[in-house]
């Protein structure tokens, strides 16, 4: 369940990032749509961070080392 939530949030972040890029090119920076898209991206990023911290504290995910033991 946590993995699906993390993937959903990451997909939303990427979608919001590309929509901000699209609005930047479409409106030449004179629109609030780009600001709104980037605000959504920042909000989703903060939510993702909080979900990861919550899952770690509750033992739903475990950190691991990068190299072999």
PQR file with spaces between the fields and no chain letter, atoms N, CA, C, O and H, PARSE charges and radii, in Angstrom:
ATOM       1  N    UNK     1       0.823   -1.185    0.000 -0.4000 1.5000
ATOM       2  CA   UNK     1       0.000    0.000    0.000 -0.0000 2.0000
ATOM       3  C    UNK     1       0.878    1.263    0.000  0.5500 1.7000
ATOM       4  O    UNK     1       0.614    2.225   -0.722 -0.5500 1.4000
ATOM       5  N    UNK     2       1.926    1.228    0.832 -0.4000 1.5000
ATOM       6  CA   UNK     2       2.812    2.391    0.900 -0.0000 2.0000
ATOM       7  C    UNK     2       3.531    2.588   -0.433  0.5500 1.7000
ATOM       8  O    UNK     2       3.704    3.718   -0.887 -0.5500 1.4000
ATOM       9  H    UNK     2       2.140    0.446    1.418  0.4000 1.0000
ATOM      10  N    UNK     3       3.947    1.490   -1.055 -0.4000 1.5000
ATOM      11  CA   UNK     3       4.651    1.605   -2.335 -0.0000 2.0000
ATOM      12  C    UNK     3       3.746    2.229   -3.394  0.5500 1.7000
ATOM      13  O    UNK     3       4.194    3.053   -4.192 -0.5500 1.4000
ATOM      14  H    UNK     3       3.806    0.571   -0.686  0.4000 1.0000
ATOM      15  N    UNK     4       2.486    1.839   -3.400 -0.4000 1.5000
ATOM      16  CA   UNK     4       1.541    2.405   -4.368 -0.0000 2.0000
ATOM      17  C    UNK     4       1.331    3.892   -4.108  0.5500 1.7000
ATOM      18  O    UNK     4       1.254    4.683   -5.049 -0.5500 1.4000
ATOM      19  H    UNK     4       2.122    1.169   -2.752  0.4000 1.0000
ATOM      20  N    UNK     5       1.239    4.275   -2.838 -0.4000 1.5000
ATOM      21  CA   UNK     5       1.062    5.682   -2.494 -0.0000 2.0000
ATOM      22  C    UNK     5       2.287    6.502   -2.900  0.5500 1.7000
ATOM      23  O    UNK     5       2.149    7.608   -3.422 -0.5500 1.4000
ATOM      24  H    UNK     5       1.301    3.633   -2.074  0.4000 1.0000
ATOM      25  N    UNK     6       3.474    5.965   -2.662 -0.4000 1.5000
ATOM      26  CA   UNK     6       4.703    6.662   -3.044 -0.0000 2.0000
ATOM      27  C    UNK     6       4.776    6.813   -4.564  0.5500 1.7000
ATOM      28  O    UNK     6       5.121    7.883   -5.066 -0.5500 1.4000
ATOM      29  H    UNK     6       3.585    5.067   -2.238  0.4000 1.0000
ATOM      30  N    UNK     7       4.456    5.755   -5.290 -0.4000 1.5000
ATOM      31  CA   UNK     7       4.479    5.842   -6.755 -0.0000 2.0000
ATOM      32  C    UNK     7       3.442    6.824   -7.279  0.5500 1.7000
ATOM      33  O    UNK     7       3.700    7.552   -8.238 -0.5500 1.4000
ATOM      34  H    UNK     7       4.176    4.886   -4.882  0.4000 1.0000
ATOM      35  N    UNK     8       2.276    6.848   -6.658 -0.4000 1.5000
ATOM      36  CA   UNK     8       1.231    7.792   -7.066 -0.0000 2.0000
ATOM      37  C    UNK     8       1.672    9.234   -6.823  0.5500 1.7000
ATOM      38  O    UNK     8       1.460   10.102   -7.671 -0.5500 1.4000
ATOM      39  H    UNK     8       2.066    6.257   -5.879  0.4000 1.0000
ATOM      40  N    UNK     9       2.280    9.487   -5.675 -0.4000 1.5000
ATOM      41  CA   UNK     9       2.768   10.829   -5.383 -0.0000 2.0000
ATOM      42  C    UNK     9       3.901   11.228   -6.330  0.5500 1.7000
ATOM      43  O    UNK     9       3.950   12.371   -6.783 -0.5500 1.4000
ATOM      44  H    UNK     9       2.452    8.782   -4.986  0.4000 1.0000
ATOM      45  N    UNK    10       4.804   10.306   -6.629 -0.4000 1.5000
ATOM      46  CA   UNK    10       5.883   10.609   -7.580 -0.0000 2.0000
ATOM      47  C    UNK    10       5.333   10.913   -8.973  0.5500 1.7000
ATOM      48  O    UNK    10       5.814   11.822   -9.650 -0.5500 1.4000
ATOM      49  H    UNK    10       4.765    9.378   -6.261  0.4000 1.0000
ATOM      50  N    UNK    11       4.328   10.152   -9.398 -0.4000 1.5000
ATOM      51  CA   UNK    11       3.710   10.415  -10.697 -0.0000 2.0000
ATOM      52  C    UNK    11       3.043   11.790  -10.706  0.5500 1.7000
ATOM      53  O    UNK    11       3.126   12.514  -11.698 -0.5500 1.4000
ATOM      54  H    UNK    11       3.937    9.413   -8.849  0.4000 1.0000
ATOM      55  N    UNK    12       2.388   12.149   -9.613 -0.4000 1.5000
ATOM      56  CA   UNK    12       1.770   13.478   -9.516 -0.0000 2.0000
ATOM      57  C    UNK    12       2.797   14.585   -9.545  0.5500 1.7000
ATOM      58  O    UNK    12       2.565   15.629  -10.153 -0.5500 1.4000
ATOM      59  H    UNK    12       2.320   11.561   -8.807  0.4000 1.0000
ATOM      60  N    UNK    13       3.934   14.374   -8.896 -0.4000 1.5000
ATOM      61  CA   UNK    13       5.003   15.371   -8.896 -0.0000 2.0000
ATOM      62  C    UNK    13       5.544   15.568  -10.308  0.5500 1.7000
ATOM      63  O    UNK    13       5.731   16.703  -10.748 -0.5500 1.4000
ATOM      64  H    UNK    13       4.123   13.526   -8.402  0.4000 1.0000
ATOM      65  N    UNK    14       5.793   14.486  -11.012 -0.4000 1.5000
ATOM      66  CA   UNK    14       6.318   14.582  -12.376 -0.0000 2.0000
ATOM      67  C    UNK    14       5.298   15.228  -13.308  0.5500 1.7000
ATOM      68  O    UNK    14       5.656   16.058  -14.144 -0.5500 1.4000
ATOM      69  H    UNK    14       5.641   13.564  -10.654  0.4000 1.0000
ATOM      70  N    UNK    15       4.037   14.851  -13.168 -0.4000 1.5000
ATOM      71  CA   UNK    15       2.983   15.449  -13.987 -0.0000 2.0000
ATOM      72  C    UNK    15       2.876   16.953  -13.736  0.5500 1.7000
ATOM      73  O    UNK    15       2.741   17.734  -14.678 -0.5500 1.4000
ATOM      74  H    UNK    15       3.746   14.176  -12.489  0.4000 1.0000
ATOM      75  N    UNK    16       2.937   17.353  -12.478 -0.4000 1.5000
ATOM      76  CA   UNK    16       2.866   18.766  -12.145 -0.0000 2.0000
ATOM      77  C    UNK    16       4.084   19.525  -12.661  0.5500 1.7000
ATOM      78  O    UNK    16       3.964   20.670  -13.097 -0.5500 1.4000
ATOM      79  H    UNK    16       3.047   16.718  -11.713  0.4000 1.0000
ATOM      80  N    UNK    17       5.247   18.896  -12.613 -0.4000 1.5000
ATOM      81  CA   UNK    17       6.457   19.534  -13.128 -0.0000 2.0000
ATOM      82  C    UNK    17       6.347   19.800  -14.630  0.5500 1.7000
ATOM      83  O    UNK    17       6.684   20.886  -15.103 -0.5500 1.4000
ATOM      84  H    UNK    17       5.345   17.966  -12.259  0.4000 1.0000
ATOM      85  N    UNK    18       5.874   18.800  -15.373 -0.4000 1.5000
ATOM      86  CA   UNK    18       5.740   18.993  -16.818 -0.0000 2.0000
ATOM      87  C    UNK    18       4.603   19.936  -17.180  0.5500 1.7000
ATOM      88  O    UNK    18       4.683   20.631  -18.193 -0.5500 1.4000
ATOM      89  H    UNK    18       5.600   17.919  -14.989  0.4000 1.0000
ATOM      90  N    UNK    19       3.537   19.976  -16.369 -0.4000 1.5000
ATOM      91  CA   UNK    19       2.480   20.943  -16.652 -0.0000 2.0000
ATOM      92  C    UNK    19       2.979   22.362  -16.393  0.5500 1.7000
ATOM      93  O    UNK    19       2.599   23.287  -17.112 -0.5500 1.4000
ATOM      94  H    UNK    19       3.472   19.411  -15.546  0.4000 1.0000
ATOM      95  N    UNK    20       3.823   22.549  -15.380 -0.4000 1.5000
ATOM      96  CA   UNK    20       4.427   23.864  -15.158 -0.0000 2.0000
ATOM      97  C    UNK    20       5.314   24.281  -16.319  0.5500 1.7000
ATOM      98  O    UNK    20       5.312   25.445  -16.722 -0.5500 1.4000
ATOM      99  H    UNK    20       4.132   21.798  -14.796  0.4000 1.0000
ATOM     100  N    UNK    21       6.079   23.326  -16.861 -0.4000 1.5000
ATOM     101  CA   UNK    21       6.899   23.611  -18.035 -0.0000 2.0000
ATOM     102  C    UNK    21       6.034   23.979  -19.242  0.5500 1.7000
ATOM     103  O    UNK    21       6.355   24.900  -19.992 -0.5500 1.4000
ATOM     104  H    UNK    21       6.080   22.381  -16.534  0.4000 1.0000
ATOM     105  N    UNK    22       4.940   23.248  -19.414 -0.4000 1.5000
ATOM     106  CA   UNK    22       4.039   23.535  -20.526 -0.0000 2.0000
ATOM     107  C    UNK    22       3.442   24.933  -20.389  0.5500 1.7000
ATOM     108  O    UNK    22       3.392   25.682  -21.365 -0.5500 1.4000
ATOM     109  H    UNK    22       4.680   22.499  -18.805  0.4000 1.0000
ATOM     110  N    UNK    23       2.986   25.295  -19.180 -0.4000 1.5000
ATOM     111  CA   UNK    23       2.400   26.617  -18.977 -0.0000 2.0000
ATOM     112  C    UNK    23       3.430   27.716  -19.115  0.5500 1.7000
ATOM     113  O    UNK    23       3.098   28.824  -19.536 -0.5500 1.4000
ATOM     114  H    UNK    23       3.027   24.687  -18.387  0.4000 1.0000
ATOM     115  N    UNK    24       4.681   27.431  -18.765 -0.4000 1.5000
ATOM     116  CA   UNK    24       5.744   28.417  -18.942 -0.0000 2.0000
ATOM     117  C    UNK    24       5.940   28.724  -20.419  0.5500 1.7000
ATOM     118  O    UNK    24       6.070   29.886  -20.802 -0.5500 1.4000
ATOM     119  H    UNK    24       4.951   26.531  -18.422  0.4000 1.0000
ATOM     120  N    UNK    25       5.962   27.684  -21.252 -0.4000 1.5000
ATOM     121  CA   UNK    25       6.142   27.893  -22.687 -0.0000 2.0000
ATOM     122  C    UNK    25       4.890   28.453  -23.345  0.5500 1.7000
ATOM     123  O    UNK    25       4.984   29.286  -24.246 -0.5500 1.4000
ATOM     124  H    UNK    25       5.856   26.739  -20.941  0.4000 1.0000
ATOM     125  N    UNK    26       3.721   28.006  -22.905 -0.4000 1.5000
ATOM     126  CA   UNK    26       2.459   28.424  -23.519 -0.0000 2.0000
ATOM     127  C    UNK    26       2.137   29.890  -23.222  0.5500 1.7000
ATOM     128  O    UNK    26       1.753   30.643  -24.116 -0.5500 1.4000
ATOM     129  H    UNK    26       3.644   27.329  -22.172  0.4000 1.0000
ATOM     130  N    UNK    27       2.298   30.285  -21.958 -0.4000 1.5000
ATOM     131  CA   UNK    27       1.882   31.627  -21.528 -0.0000 2.0000
ATOM     132  C    UNK    27       3.028   32.626  -21.457  0.5500 1.7000
ATOM     133  O    UNK    27       2.813   33.782  -21.094 -0.5500 1.4000
ATOM     134  H    UNK    27       2.611   29.673  -21.231  0.4000 1.0000
ATOM     135  N    UNK    28       4.222   32.208  -21.791 -0.4000 1.5000
ATOM     136  CA   UNK    28       5.420   33.057  -21.750 -0.0000 2.0000
ATOM     137  C    UNK    28       5.647   33.654  -20.364  0.5500 1.7000
ATOM     138  O    UNK    28       6.140   34.775  -20.241 -0.5500 1.4000
ATOM     139  H    UNK    28       4.397   31.269  -22.086  0.4000 1.0000
ATOM     140  N    UNK    29       5.285   32.901  -19.316 -0.4000 1.5000
ATOM     141  CA   UNK    29       5.559   33.321  -17.949 -0.0000 2.0000
ATOM     142  C    UNK    29       4.615   34.371  -17.406  0.5500 1.7000
ATOM     143  O    UNK    29       4.838   34.856  -16.297 -0.5500 1.4000
ATOM     144  H    UNK    29       4.884   31.990  -19.416  0.4000 1.0000
ATOM     145  N    UNK    30       3.578   34.747  -18.121 -0.4000 1.5000
ATOM     146  CA   UNK    30       2.669   35.801  -17.666 -0.0000 2.0000
ATOM     147  C    UNK    30       1.379   35.280  -17.067  0.5500 1.7000
ATOM     148  O    UNK    30       0.395   36.016  -16.992 -0.5500 1.4000
ATOM     149  H    UNK    30       3.397   34.353  -19.022  0.4000 1.0000
ATOM     150  N    UNK    31       1.363   34.038  -16.643 -0.4000 1.5000
ATOM     151  CA   UNK    31       0.136   33.443  -16.143 -0.0000 2.0000
ATOM     152  C    UNK    31       0.344   32.876  -14.747  0.5500 1.7000
ATOM     153  O    UNK    31       1.464   32.547  -14.354 -0.5500 1.4000
ATOM     154  H    UNK    31       2.162   33.441  -16.704  0.4000 1.0000
ATOM     155  N    UNK    32      -0.743   32.769  -14.011 -0.4000 1.5000
ATOM     156  CA   UNK    32      -0.664   32.175  -12.673 -0.0000 2.0000
ATOM     157  C    UNK    32      -0.796   30.660  -12.740  0.5500 1.7000
ATOM     158  O    UNK    32      -0.654   29.988  -11.718 -0.5500 1.4000
ATOM     159  H    UNK    32      -1.652   33.036  -14.330  0.4000 1.0000
ATOM     160  N    UNK    33      -1.065   30.109  -13.919 -0.4000 1.5000
ATOM     161  CA   UNK    33      -1.196   28.657  -14.040 -0.0000 2.0000
ATOM     162  C    UNK    33       0.127   27.962  -13.753  0.5500 1.7000
ATOM     163  O    UNK    33       0.150   26.884  -13.159 -0.5500 1.4000
ATOM     164  H    UNK    33      -1.180   30.655  -14.749  0.4000 1.0000
ATOM     165  N    UNK    34       1.221   28.572  -14.171 -0.4000 1.5000
ATOM     166  CA   UNK    34       2.528   27.982  -13.903 -0.0000 2.0000
ATOM     167  C    UNK    34       2.816   27.994  -12.411  0.5500 1.7000
ATOM     168  O    UNK    34       3.309   27.005  -11.869 -0.5500 1.4000
ATOM     169  H    UNK    34       1.202   29.447  -14.653  0.4000 1.0000
ATOM     170  N    UNK    35       2.517   29.091  -11.746 -0.4000 1.5000
ATOM     171  CA   UNK    35       2.737   29.196  -10.308 -0.0000 2.0000
ATOM     172  C    UNK    35       1.884   28.174   -9.572  0.5500 1.7000
ATOM     173  O    UNK    35       2.350   27.563   -8.610 -0.5500 1.4000
ATOM     174  H    UNK    35       2.117   29.894  -12.186  0.4000 1.0000
ATOM     175  N    UNK    36       0.659   27.979  -10.000 -0.4000 1.5000
ATOM     176  CA   UNK    36      -0.226   27.003   -9.364 -0.0000 2.0000
ATOM     177  C    UNK    36       0.297   25.580   -9.560  0.5500 1.7000
ATOM     178  O    UNK    36       0.249   24.769   -8.635 -0.5500 1.4000
ATOM     179  H    UNK    36       0.281   28.476  -10.781  0.4000 1.0000
ATOM     180  N    UNK    37       0.796   25.275  -10.758 -0.4000 1.5000
ATOM     181  CA   UNK    37       1.338   23.940  -11.018 -0.0000 2.0000
ATOM     182  C    UNK    37       2.569   23.671  -10.161  0.5500 1.7000
ATOM     183  O    UNK    37       2.735   22.564   -9.649 -0.5500 1.4000
ATOM     184  H    UNK    37       0.835   25.934  -11.509  0.4000 1.0000
ATOM     185  N    UNK    38       3.419   24.656  -10.002 -0.4000 1.5000
ATOM     186  CA   UNK    38       4.613   24.471   -9.180 -0.0000 2.0000
ATOM     187  C    UNK    38       4.271   24.426   -7.691  0.5500 1.7000
ATOM     188  O    UNK    38       4.956   23.751   -6.923 -0.5500 1.4000
ATOM     189  H    UNK    38       3.285   25.555  -10.417  0.4000 1.0000
ATOM     190  N    UNK    39       3.221   25.136   -7.278 -0.4000 1.5000
ATOM     191  CA   UNK    39       2.751   25.039   -5.897 -0.0000 2.0000
ATOM     192  C    UNK    39       2.220   23.642   -5.605  0.5500 1.7000
ATOM     193  O    UNK    39       2.448   23.098   -4.524 -0.5500 1.4000
ATOM     194  H    UNK    39       2.665   25.684   -7.902  0.4000 1.0000
ATOM     195  N    UNK    40       1.520   23.071   -6.562 -0.4000 1.5000
ATOM     196  CA   UNK    40       1.032   21.691   -6.406 -0.0000 2.0000
ATOM     197  C    UNK    40       2.208   20.739   -6.301  0.5500 1.7000
ATOM     198  O    UNK    40       2.175   19.806   -5.498 -0.5500 1.4000
ATOM     199  H    UNK    40       1.335   23.513   -7.440  0.4000 1.0000
ATOM     200  N    UNK    41       3.241   20.954   -7.091 -0.4000 1.5000
ATOM     201  CA   UNK    41       4.425   20.089   -7.046 -0.0000 2.0000
ATOM     202  C    UNK    41       5.102   20.151   -5.692  0.5500 1.7000
ATOM     203  O    UNK    41       5.482   19.117   -5.142 -0.5500 1.4000
ATOM     204  H    UNK    41       3.268   21.712   -7.742  0.4000 1.0000
ATOM     205  N    UNK    42       5.257   21.341   -5.148 -0.4000 1.5000
ATOM     206  CA   UNK    42       5.890   21.496   -3.839 -0.0000 2.0000
ATOM     207  C    UNK    42       5.037   20.848   -2.755  0.5500 1.7000
ATOM     208  O    UNK    42       5.568   20.197   -1.855 -0.5500 1.4000
ATOM     209  H    UNK    42       4.948   22.180   -5.594  0.4000 1.0000
ATOM     210  N    UNK    43       3.729   21.021   -2.832 -0.4000 1.5000
ATOM     211  CA   UNK    43       2.826   20.410   -1.861 -0.0000 2.0000
ATOM     212  C    UNK    43       2.909   18.893   -1.916  0.5500 1.7000
ATOM     213  O    UNK    43       2.971   18.238   -0.876 -0.5500 1.4000
ATOM     214  H    UNK    43       3.298   21.550   -3.563  0.4000 1.0000
ATOM     215  N    UNK    44       2.911   18.327   -3.114 -0.4000 1.5000
ATOM     216  CA   UNK    44       3.027   16.878   -3.251 -0.0000 2.0000
ATOM     217  C    UNK    44       4.376   16.372   -2.744  0.5500 1.7000
ATOM     218  O    UNK    44       4.454   15.288   -2.166 -0.5500 1.4000
ATOM     219  H    UNK    44       2.861   18.859   -3.959  0.4000 1.0000
ATOM     220  N    UNK    45       5.422   17.139   -2.953 -0.4000 1.5000
ATOM     221  CA   UNK    45       6.744   16.746   -2.464 -0.0000 2.0000
ATOM     222  C    UNK    45       6.790   16.721   -0.941  0.5500 1.7000
ATOM     223  O    UNK    45       7.379   15.815   -0.351 -0.5500 1.4000
ATOM     224  H    UNK    45       5.358   18.020   -3.422  0.4000 1.0000
ATOM     225  N    UNK    46       6.174   17.703   -0.308 -0.4000 1.5000
ATOM     226  CA   UNK    46       6.131   17.739    1.155 -0.0000 2.0000
ATOM     227  C    UNK    46       5.295   16.578    1.679  0.5500 1.7000
ATOM     228  O    UNK    46       5.670   15.945    2.665 -0.5500 1.4000
ATOM     229  H    UNK    46       5.695   18.439   -0.788  0.4000 1.0000
ATOM     230  N    UNK    47       4.175   16.292    1.038 -0.4000 1.5000
ATOM     231  CA   UNK    47       3.329   15.168    1.437 -0.0000 2.0000
ATOM     232  C    UNK    47       4.102   13.853    1.296  0.5500 1.7000
ATOM     233  O    UNK    47       4.026   12.993    2.173 -0.5500 1.4000
ATOM     234  H    UNK    47       3.870   16.807    0.237  0.4000 1.0000
ATOM     235  N    UNK    48       4.839   13.696    0.202 -0.4000 1.5000
ATOM     236  CA   UNK    48       5.644   12.494    0.000 -0.0000 2.0000
ATOM     237  C    UNK    48       6.678   12.339    1.107  0.5500 1.7000
ATOM     238  O    UNK    48       6.858   11.244    1.638 -0.5500 1.4000
ATOM     239  H    UNK    48       4.901   14.395   -0.510  0.4000 1.0000
ATOM     240  N    UNK    49       7.346   13.408    1.452 -0.4000 1.5000
ATOM     241  CA   UNK    49       8.336   13.372    2.518 -0.0000 2.0000
ATOM     242  C    UNK    49       7.693   12.966    3.839  0.5500 1.7000
ATOM     243  O    UNK    49       8.241   12.135    4.563 -0.5500 1.4000
ATOM     244  H    UNK    49       7.200   14.298    1.021  0.4000 1.0000
ATOM     245  N    UNK    50       6.536   13.542    4.159 -0.4000 1.5000
ATOM     246  CA   UNK    50       5.852   13.208    5.409 -0.0000 2.0000
ATOM     247  C    UNK    50       5.370   11.761    5.419  0.5500 1.7000
ATOM     248  O    UNK    50       5.422   11.102    6.457 -0.5500 1.4000
ATOM     249  H    UNK    50       6.091   14.217    3.570  0.4000 1.0000
ATOM     250  N    UNK    51       4.905   11.262    4.282 -0.4000 1.5000
ATOM     251  CA   UNK    51       4.473    9.858    4.191 -0.0000 2.0000
ATOM     252  C    UNK    51       5.662    8.930    4.422  0.5500 1.7000
ATOM     253  O    UNK    51       5.532    7.925    5.120 -0.5500 1.4000
ATOM     254  H    UNK    51       4.863   11.797    3.439  0.4000 1.0000
ATOM     255  N    UNK    52       6.810    9.251    3.849 -0.4000 1.5000
ATOM     256  CA   UNK    52       8.001    8.415    4.041 -0.0000 2.0000
ATOM     257  C    UNK    52       8.471    8.426    5.493  0.5500 1.7000
ATOM     258  O    UNK    52       8.854    7.383    6.023 -0.5500 1.4000
ATOM     259  H    UNK    52       6.916   10.067    3.281  0.4000 1.0000
ATOM     260  N    UNK    53       8.447    9.578    6.137 -0.4000 1.5000
ATOM     261  CA   UNK    53       8.830    9.665    7.545 -0.0000 2.0000
ATOM     262  C    UNK    53       7.847    8.882    8.404  0.5500 1.7000
ATOM     263  O    UNK    53       8.262    8.147    9.300 -0.5500 1.4000
ATOM     264  H    UNK    53       8.135   10.425    5.706  0.4000 1.0000
ATOM     265  N    UNK    54       6.544    9.030    8.143 -0.4000 1.5000
ATOM     266  CA   UNK    54       5.511    8.303    8.895 -0.0000 2.0000
ATOM     267  C    UNK    54       5.679    6.793    8.734  0.5500 1.7000
ATOM     268  O    UNK    54       5.596    6.044    9.707 -0.5500 1.4000
ATOM     269  H    UNK    54       6.207    9.627    7.416  0.4000 1.0000
ATOM     270  N    UNK    55       5.914    6.355    7.497 -0.4000 1.5000
ATOM     271  CA   UNK    55       6.075    4.921    7.238 -0.0000 2.0000
ATOM     272  C    UNK    55       7.332    4.384    7.919  0.5500 1.7000
ATOM     273  O    UNK    55       7.328    3.255    8.409 -0.5500 1.4000
ATOM     274  H    UNK    55       5.981    6.963    6.706  0.4000 1.0000
ATOM     275  N    UNK    56       8.387    5.159    7.956 -0.4000 1.5000
ATOM     276  CA   UNK    56       9.623    4.726    8.600 -0.0000 2.0000
ATOM     277  C    UNK    56       9.441    4.613   10.110  0.5500 1.7000
ATOM     278  O    UNK    56       9.879    3.634   10.714 -0.5500 1.4000
ATOM     279  H    UNK    56       8.390    6.076    7.557  0.4000 1.0000
ATOM     280  N    UNK    57       8.793    5.612   10.728 -0.4000 1.5000
ATOM     281  CA   UNK    57       8.573    5.573   12.172 -0.0000 2.0000
ATOM     282  C    UNK    57       7.649    4.430   12.583  0.5500 1.7000
ATOM     283  O    UNK    57       7.799    3.887   13.677 -0.5500 1.4000
ATOM     284  H    UNK    57       8.437    6.407   10.237  0.4000 1.0000
ATOM     285  N    UNK    58       6.712    4.059   11.742 -0.4000 1.5000
ATOM     286  CA   UNK    58       5.783    2.979   12.061 -0.0000 2.0000
ATOM     287  C    UNK    58       6.283    1.612   11.605  0.5500 1.7000
ATOM     288  O    UNK    58       5.570    0.621   11.765 -0.5500 1.4000
ATOM     289  H    UNK    58       6.590    4.500   10.853  0.4000 1.0000
ATOM     290  N    UNK    59       7.473    1.531   11.049 -0.4000 1.5000
ATOM     291  CA   UNK    59       8.058    0.262   10.660 -0.0000 2.0000
ATOM     292  C    UNK    59       7.513   -0.308    9.363  0.5500 1.7000
ATOM     293  O    UNK    59       7.716   -1.490    9.085 -0.5500 1.4000
ATOM     294  H    UNK    59       8.052    2.336   10.920  0.4000 1.0000
ATOM     295  N    UNK    60       6.824    0.498    8.560 -0.4000 1.5000
ATOM     296  CA   UNK    60       6.279    0.009    7.296 -0.0000 2.0000
ATOM     297  C    UNK    60       7.343   -0.097    6.214  0.5500 1.7000
ATOM     298  O    UNK    60       7.213   -0.899    5.290 -0.5500 1.4000
ATOM     299  H    UNK    60       6.659    1.458    8.786  0.4000 1.0000
ATOM     300  N    UNK    61       8.387    0.701    6.322 -0.4000 1.5000
ATOM     301  CA   UNK    61       9.526    0.625    5.406 -0.0000 2.0000
ATOM     302  C    UNK    61      10.795    0.600    6.249  0.5500 1.7000
ATOM     303  O    UNK    61      10.821    1.123    7.363 -0.5500 1.4000
ATOM     304  H    UNK    61       8.493    1.353    7.073  0.4000 1.0000
ATOM     305  N    UNK    62      11.835   -0.004    5.718 -0.4000 1.5000
ATOM     306  CA   UNK    62      13.113   -0.096    6.411 -0.0000 2.0000
ATOM     307  C    UNK    62      14.219    0.392    5.496  0.5500 1.7000
ATOM     308  O    UNK    62      14.299   -0.028    4.342 -0.5500 1.4000
ATOM     309  H    UNK    62      11.814   -0.430    4.813  0.4000 1.0000
ATOM     310  N    UNK    63      15.075    1.278    5.997 -0.4000 1.5000
ATOM     311  CA   UNK    63      16.232    1.690    5.189 -0.0000 2.0000
ATOM     312  C    UNK    63      17.243    0.556    5.099  0.5500 1.7000
ATOM     313  O    UNK    63      17.306   -0.302    5.979 -0.5500 1.4000
ATOM     314  H    UNK    63      15.010    1.620    6.934  0.4000 1.0000
ATOM     315  N    UNK    64      18.020    0.557    4.049 -0.4000 1.5000
ATOM     316  CA   UNK    64      19.045   -0.462    3.871 -0.0000 2.0000
ATOM     317  C    UNK    64      20.292    0.192    3.313  0.5500 1.7000
ATOM     318  O    UNK    64      20.245    1.308    2.795 -0.5500 1.4000
ATOM     319  H    UNK    64      17.969    1.255    3.334  0.4000 1.0000
ATOM     320  N    UNK    65      21.408   -0.511    3.423 -0.4000 1.5000
ATOM     321  CA   UNK    65      22.673    0.006    2.914 -0.0000 2.0000
ATOM     322  C    UNK    65      22.738   -0.074    1.418  0.5500 1.7000
ATOM     323  O    UNK    65      21.982   -0.815    0.790 -0.5500 1.4000
ATOM     324  H    UNK    65      21.446   -1.417    3.844  0.4000 1.0000
ATOM     325  N    UNK    66      23.637    0.687    0.847 -0.4000 1.5000
ATOM     326  CA   UNK    66      23.778    0.710   -0.602 -0.0000 2.0000
ATOM     327  C    UNK    66      24.688   -0.386   -1.117  0.5500 1.7000
ATOM     328  O    UNK    66      24.480   -0.892   -2.220 -0.5500 1.4000
ATOM     329  H    UNK    66      24.251    1.290    1.357  0.4000 1.0000
ATOM     330  N    UNK    67      25.678   -0.757   -0.350 -0.4000 1.5000
ATOM     331  CA   UNK    67      26.637   -1.746   -0.807 -0.0000 2.0000
ATOM     332  C    UNK    67      26.422   -3.098   -0.166  0.5500 1.7000
ATOM     333  O    UNK    67      25.639   -3.234    0.774 -0.5500 1.4000
ATOM     334  H    UNK    67      25.847   -0.346    0.546  0.4000 1.0000
ATOM     335  N    UNK    68      27.123   -4.106   -0.680 -0.4000 1.5000
ATOM     336  CA   UNK    68      27.022   -5.438   -0.070 -0.0000 2.0000
ATOM     337  C    UNK    68      27.698   -5.463    1.288  0.5500 1.7000
ATOM     338  O    UNK    68      28.617   -4.687    1.550 -0.5500 1.4000
ATOM     339  H    UNK    68      27.759   -3.996   -1.444  0.4000 1.0000
ATOM     340  N    UNK    69      27.242   -6.350    2.140 -0.4000 1.5000
ATOM     341  CA   UNK    69      27.799   -6.425    3.513 -0.0000 2.0000
ATOM     342  C    UNK    69      29.102   -7.140    3.538  0.5500 1.7000
ATOM     343  O    UNK    69      29.703   -7.292    4.601 -0.5500 1.4000
ATOM     344  H    UNK    69      26.496   -6.980    1.927  0.4000 1.0000
